[in-house]
Amino acid sequence: MKRPKGPSTWMLYTYDVWGNRRDGYEVNDTYTSGQVSSPLLQPSDSWLAGLCGLRNNQVDIDGDDNYITVNRRSDGKPLCHLERV
């Protein structure tokens, strides 16, 4: 079975994060930031980094076809996650 091609829609969730690089981070609260559309079925790393105002080499991205997490690479700070709509 072929996977569909084309744009995809995602719900973006941003975080209120406590902590620091030395002690680690903890997500205190999560906020729904609305829907975003990717021009691709699976968003590219550079598109995801841009959502956080960073460059591709400044984020670590993990997830699957329906759930994606984005963390700042330099210290592991959680930035956001996306869920496919």
DRENRO-389313 format. One record per residue: residue number from 1; x, y, z of N, C-alpha, C in turn; residue in three letters. Coordinates in pm, 1 decimal. Last residue first. Example, Ala and Ser with C-alpha at 12.3 -4.5 7.8 and 13.67 -1.06 7.14 Angstrom:
<kevos>
+------+----------+----------+----------+----------+----------+----------+----------+----------+----------+------+
: resi :    neast :   nnorth :      nup :   caeast :  canorth :     caup :    ceast :   cnorth :      cup : resn :
+------+----------+----------+----------+----------+----------+----------+----------+----------+----------+------+
:    2 :   1285.0 :   -225.0 :    708.0 :   1367.0 :   -106.0 :    714.0 :   1290.0 :      3.0 :    787.0 :  SER :
:    1 :   1319.0 :   -569.0 :    780.0 :   1230.0 :   -450.0 :    780.0 :   1320.0 :   -330.0 :    780.0 :  ALA :
+------+----------+----------+----------+----------+----------+----------+----------+----------+----------+------+
</kevos>
This chain:
<kevos>
+------+----------+----------+----------+----------+----------+----------+----------+----------+----------+------+
: resi :    neast :   nnorth :      nup :   caeast :  canorth :     caup :    ceast :   cnorth :      cup : resn :
+------+----------+----------+----------+----------+----------+----------+----------+----------+----------+------+
:   85 :   -303.1 :   1579.1 :   1298.0 :   -448.2 :   1599.6 :   1307.3 :   -518.1 :   1502.3 :   1214.8 :  VAL :
:   84 :    -17.9 :   1476.8 :   1477.1 :    -89.0 :   1480.7 :   1349.1 :   -239.5 :   1491.9 :   1374.8 :  ARG :
:   83 :    136.8 :   1684.0 :   1709.0 :     55.0 :   1564.0 :   1689.9 :    -22.1 :   1580.1 :   1558.6 :  GLU :
:   82 :    447.2 :   1802.2 :   1834.8 :    339.2 :   1810.5 :   1736.2 :    268.3 :   1676.4 :   1728.8 :  LEU :
:   81 :    606.9 :   1989.0 :   2095.8 :    576.6 :   1864.3 :   2027.0 :    459.4 :   1888.6 :   1933.0 :  HIS :
:   80 :    893.1 :   2184.4 :   2207.1 :    754.8 :   2166.7 :   2165.4 :    732.9 :   2022.6 :   2120.9 :  CYS :
:   79 :   1131.1 :   2190.9 :   2366.0 :   1077.1 :   2311.0 :   2304.4 :    928.9 :   2296.8 :   2267.9 :  LEU :
:   78 :   1336.8 :   2086.3 :   2632.4 :   1218.5 :   2057.5 :   2551.3 :   1159.4 :   2187.2 :   2496.6 :  PRO :
:   77 :   1688.0 :   2107.2 :   2624.2 :   1564.7 :   2172.2 :   2669.2 :   1448.1 :   2137.4 :   2577.0 :  LYS :
:   76 :   1938.3 :   2007.5 :   2558.8 :   1828.3 :   1913.4 :   2574.4 :   1696.9 :   1974.4 :   2620.1 :  GLY :
:   75 :   2142.8 :   2180.6 :   2497.1 :   2124.1 :   2144.7 :   2637.5 :   2006.0 :   2050.8 :   2663.5 :  ASP :
:   74 :   2169.4 :   2195.4 :   2218.0 :   2281.4 :   2236.2 :   2302.9 :   2266.3 :   2191.0 :   2448.2 :  SER :
:   73 :   1923.5 :   2124.4 :   2096.1 :   2037.8 :   2033.0 :   2093.9 :   2145.0 :   2069.0 :   2196.1 :  ARG :
:   72 :   1601.4 :   2144.2 :   2218.6 :   1720.1 :   2221.7 :   2182.5 :   1842.1 :   2132.2 :   2198.0 :  ARG :
:   71 :   1359.4 :   1920.1 :   2074.4 :   1439.8 :   1965.5 :   2188.2 :   1557.0 :   2047.7 :   2137.6 :  ASN :
:   70 :   1050.2 :   1809.2 :   1974.5 :   1161.8 :   1894.6 :   1935.0 :   1229.1 :   1946.2 :   2061.7 :  VAL :
:   69 :    863.6 :   1520.7 :   1871.5 :    914.9 :   1608.2 :   1976.7 :   1035.3 :   1686.2 :   1924.6 :  THR :
:   68 :    569.9 :   1407.2 :   1712.5 :    708.1 :   1452.8 :   1696.1 :    745.5 :   1542.0 :   1813.7 :  ILE :
:   67 :    349.5 :   1170.3 :   1589.1 :    388.9 :   1244.4 :   1709.3 :    537.1 :   1279.4 :   1698.3 :  TYR :
:   66 :    305.7 :   1022.5 :   1355.9 :    192.2 :   1091.2 :   1417.3 :    227.3 :   1179.5 :   1536.7 :  ASN :
:   65 :    531.2 :    891.4 :   1264.2 :    443.4 :    954.2 :   1165.2 :    331.3 :   1037.2 :   1226.5 :  ASP :
:   64 :    749.7 :    980.2 :   1539.6 :    705.1 :    889.5 :   1434.4 :    611.7 :    964.6 :   1340.3 :  ASP :
:   63 :   1045.7 :   1104.3 :   1706.8 :    903.6 :   1076.0 :   1693.4 :    874.3 :    977.4 :   1583.1 :  GLY :
:   62 :   1264.3 :   1385.3 :   1738.6 :   1235.0 :   1244.3 :   1756.7 :   1085.2 :   1224.9 :   1737.9 :  ASP :
:   61 :   1530.2 :   1609.7 :   1697.7 :   1392.6 :   1575.4 :   1664.2 :   1375.1 :   1425.7 :   1675.7 :  ILE :
:   60 :   1715.7 :   1870.8 :   1821.5 :   1706.8 :   1725.0 :   1811.5 :   1559.4 :   1691.2 :   1795.2 :  ASP :
:   59 :   1853.0 :   2173.4 :   1678.9 :   1746.3 :   2096.3 :   1743.2 :   1768.6 :   1946.3 :   1726.5 :  VAL :
:   58 :   2036.6 :   2308.6 :   1530.7 :   2021.0 :   2350.7 :   1669.6 :   1914.3 :   2271.3 :   1744.4 :  GLN :
:   57 :   2040.9 :   2255.2 :   1262.2 :   2150.2 :   2197.8 :   1342.1 :   2141.4 :   2236.1 :   1489.8 :  ASN :
:   56 :   1817.7 :   2404.8 :   1171.4 :   1813.4 :   2259.0 :   1172.8 :   1920.6 :   2197.9 :   1262.7 :  ASN :
:   55 :   1768.6 :   2694.8 :   1381.7 :   1815.1 :   2627.5 :   1260.2 :   1814.2 :   2476.7 :   1281.0 :  ARG :
:   54 :   1468.1 :   2833.3 :   1534.8 :   1606.0 :   2785.8 :   1533.5 :   1641.3 :   2726.4 :   1398.5 :  LEU :
:   53 :   1202.7 :   2883.0 :   1589.1 :   1290.6 :   2996.7 :   1567.1 :   1437.8 :   2959.8 :   1565.4 :  GLY :
:   52 :   1041.3 :   2667.7 :   1590.5 :   1097.4 :   2707.1 :   1720.4 :   1191.3 :   2826.2 :   1707.5 :  CYS :
:   51 :    987.1 :   2630.9 :   1325.6 :    874.3 :   2655.9 :   1415.6 :    921.7 :   2708.6 :   1550.2 :  LEU :
:   50 :   1240.9 :   2560.1 :   1230.2 :   1189.1 :   2694.2 :   1204.8 :   1070.2 :   2729.7 :   1291.4 :  GLY :
:   49 :   1247.8 :   2290.0 :   1294.4 :   1336.9 :   2382.3 :   1364.7 :   1287.6 :   2525.8 :   1348.9 :  ALA :
:   48 :   1060.1 :   2195.4 :   1104.4 :   1034.3 :   2182.6 :   1248.0 :   1121.1 :   2278.3 :   1328.7 :  LEU :
:   47 :   1199.2 :   2250.7 :    866.7 :   1067.0 :   2310.6 :    889.8 :   1033.9 :   2307.4 :   1038.3 :  TRP :
:   46 :   1423.8 :   2088.4 :    899.8 :   1441.8 :   2233.6 :    891.8 :   1309.2 :   2306.0 :    914.3 :  SER :
:   45 :   1310.3 :   1831.1 :    899.8 :   1379.1 :   1879.7 :   1019.2 :   1393.3 :   2031.5 :   1016.2 :  ASP :
:   44 :    981.2 :   1822.2 :    747.4 :   1127.1 :   1814.5 :    742.3 :   1186.8 :   1869.8 :    871.4 :  SER :
:   43 :    682.9 :   1631.2 :    814.9 :    759.5 :   1756.5 :    815.5 :    910.5 :   1733.1 :    813.9 :  PRO :
:   42 :    531.2 :   1421.4 :    594.6 :    611.2 :   1416.6 :    717.0 :    699.3 :   1541.1 :    717.9 :  GLN :
:   41 :    402.6 :   1542.0 :    373.2 :    329.9 :   1449.4 :    459.0 :    399.3 :   1437.6 :    594.6 :  LEU :
:   40 :    476.7 :   1893.3 :    337.2 :    505.1 :   1752.3 :    315.1 :    420.7 :   1666.8 :    407.9 :  LEU :
:   39 :    417.5 :   2144.4 :    419.8 :    399.5 :   2117.4 :    277.5 :    421.3 :   1970.1 :    242.7 :  PRO :
:   38 :    228.2 :   2148.1 :    718.2 :    356.6 :   2121.0 :    654.3 :    330.8 :   2095.7 :    507.4 :  SER :
:   37 :     47.1 :   2368.5 :    914.9 :     47.4 :   2281.3 :    797.5 :    186.9 :   2270.4 :    740.9 :  SER :
:   36 :    -73.6 :   2378.7 :   1248.6 :     24.0 :   2421.0 :   1149.0 :     20.2 :   2320.5 :   1034.6 :  VAL :
:   35 :   -304.7 :   2488.7 :   1495.7 :   -266.7 :   2396.0 :   1389.9 :   -165.6 :   2460.1 :   1296.7 :  GLN :
:   34 :   -217.7 :   2591.0 :   1834.8 :   -289.8 :   2592.3 :   1708.4 :   -237.5 :   2491.9 :   1608.4 :  GLY :
:   33 :    -95.2 :   2558.6 :   2074.9 :    -58.5 :   2677.4 :   1998.2 :   -123.4 :   2680.1 :   1860.5 :  SER :
:   32 :   -162.9 :   2462.1 :   2392.7 :   -201.9 :   2438.7 :   2254.4 :   -176.9 :   2567.6 :   2177.4 :  THR :
:   31 :     91.8 :   2411.0 :   2630.9 :     -6.4 :   2501.8 :   2571.6 :    -36.0 :   2461.7 :   2427.8 :  TYR :
:   30 :    183.5 :   2265.9 :   2937.9 :    177.9 :   2252.9 :   2792.6 :     65.9 :   2340.9 :   2740.5 :  THR :
:   29 :    411.5 :   2303.3 :   3212.2 :    278.5 :   2314.8 :   3152.8 :    291.0 :   2307.3 :   3001.4 :  ASP :
:   28 :    664.8 :   2213.6 :   3288.4 :    569.6 :   2253.8 :   3390.9 :    427.1 :   2258.0 :   3336.4 :  ASN :
:   27 :    902.2 :   1988.0 :   3210.8 :    790.8 :   2059.3 :   3149.2 :    686.9 :   2084.8 :   3258.2 :  VAL :
:   26 :   1226.8 :   2032.2 :   3325.3 :   1099.0 :   1968.1 :   3350.9 :    990.3 :   2052.5 :   3285.0 :  GLU :
:   25 :   1579.4 :   1972.3 :   3288.6 :   1456.9 :   2046.3 :   3260.2 :   1334.2 :   1962.2 :   3292.8 :  TYR :
:   24 :   1893.3 :   1996.8 :   3473.8 :   1794.9 :   1933.4 :   3386.6 :   1667.6 :   2015.4 :   3376.5 :  GLY :
:   23 :   2096.6 :   2120.9 :   3605.2 :   2004.8 :   2038.2 :   3683.5 :   1903.6 :   1960.8 :   3599.2 :  ASP :
:   22 :   2235.5 :   2251.1 :   3391.3 :   2306.0 :   2171.5 :   3492.3 :   2213.3 :   2073.4 :   3563.6 :  ARG :
:   21 :   2039.2 :   2389.2 :   3238.0 :   2128.7 :   2290.5 :   3176.3 :   2191.3 :   2197.1 :   3279.9 :  ARG :
:   20 :   1731.5 :   2410.7 :   3427.4 :   1848.9 :   2465.4 :   3360.3 :   1936.0 :   2351.4 :   3310.0 :  ASN :
:   19 :   1381.1 :   2476.6 :   3500.1 :   1509.9 :   2410.2 :   3512.9 :   1620.4 :   2481.1 :   3437.9 :  GLY :
:   18 :   1068.6 :   2449.0 :   3328.9 :   1147.2 :   2487.3 :   3445.5 :   1281.4 :   2416.3 :   3439.7 :  TRP :
:   17 :    873.5 :   2559.5 :   3058.6 :    976.7 :   2468.0 :   3106.1 :   1050.1 :   2528.7 :   3225.3 :  VAL :
:   16 :    589.3 :   2543.0 :   2893.1 :    647.3 :   2623.4 :   2999.3 :    745.7 :   2528.8 :   3067.6 :  ASP :
:   15 :    570.3 :   2460.4 :   2540.7 :    588.9 :   2428.0 :   2681.5 :    629.2 :   2547.6 :   2766.2 :  TYR :
:   14 :    333.5 :   2394.8 :   2273.4 :    455.2 :   2454.0 :   2328.5 :    455.9 :   2434.4 :   2479.5 :  THR :
:   13 :    207.5 :   2205.1 :   2015.2 :    202.2 :   2225.5 :   2159.3 :    336.2 :   2281.0 :   2205.2 :  TYR :
:   12 :     23.2 :   2198.2 :   1718.4 :    149.3 :   2237.4 :   1781.8 :    125.0 :   2264.5 :   1929.6 :  LEU :
:   11 :   -113.5 :   1960.6 :   1512.1 :   -141.9 :   2046.7 :   1625.9 :     -8.8 :   2071.4 :   1695.8 :  MET :
:   10 :    -82.9 :   1949.0 :   1155.0 :    -35.7 :   1909.5 :   1287.3 :    -85.7 :   2008.1 :   1390.9 :  TRP :
:    9 :   -133.0 :   1822.1 :    831.4 :   -171.3 :   1919.4 :    933.3 :   -138.0 :   1863.1 :   1070.6 :  THR :
:    8 :     44.2 :   1795.9 :    520.9 :     -9.5 :   1736.1 :    643.0 :    -38.7 :   1847.1 :    743.1 :  SER :
:    7 :     52.7 :   1764.4 :    158.3 :     60.1 :   1836.1 :    284.9 :      1.7 :   1758.0 :    402.3 :  PRO :
:    6 :    178.2 :   1462.5 :     -6.3 :    117.9 :   1593.8 :      0.6 :    124.2 :   1653.3 :    138.7 :  GLY :
:    5 :     79.9 :   1117.3 :    -30.8 :    176.3 :   1225.7 :    -46.0 :    102.4 :   1358.1 :    -31.7 :  LYS :
:    4 :     20.7 :    808.5 :    142.6 :    -25.5 :    930.1 :     75.8 :     85.0 :   1034.8 :     70.2 :  PRO :
:    3 :    194.9 :    508.1 :     65.8 :    165.3 :    613.7 :    162.5 :    117.4 :    736.0 :     87.4 :  ARG :
:    2 :     59.8 :    217.9 :    -86.9 :    137.5 :    340.7 :    -96.2 :     95.6 :    438.6 :     11.8 :  LYS :
:    1 :     84.2 :   -117.8 :      0.0 :      0.0 :      0.0 :      0.0 :     88.7 :    124.2 :      0.0 :  MET :
+------+----------+----------+----------+----------+----------+----------+----------+----------+----------+------+
</kevos>
